[in-house]
Amino acid sequence: MTAENQKPGLWLRGLLTAGLYAVAVGMLALSLPAVGVENTPTSDPDTAAGAFFCLVLSTLFLAATAGVSF
């Protein structure tokens, strides 16, 4: 294959990487409301669980981004 035949694939990988990165940043932004909130017995456990879930998903999306860009 010549370099010209590989350009569409590189653009597709670049766009996929950018999209995955944008989703990861969005998931991190969703967890921001729970940052700095003290966990007390009266705090909402659903907020903490949701923030943890968003952080786990953002980690998975960042790992997928690294895999696609590699």
C-alpha positions, 0 to 999 in steps of 0.5 A: 500500500502506498501512503495515499491509500492509508490516509483515510484510515488515519483520518478515521482513527484520528476522528475516532480518537477525538470522539472517544476523548471527548466522551471521556472528558464529558464523563469526567465533567459529569462527576464534578458535582460530587468532587469535594463533597464530604461523605457523611452518613447523611450524604446521598449515596447515589451521588457518590455511586454515580460519580464513581460510575462516571469515573470508571467509564471515563477511565475505560474511554481513556484506555480505548482512546489510547488503544485506538491512537496507538 
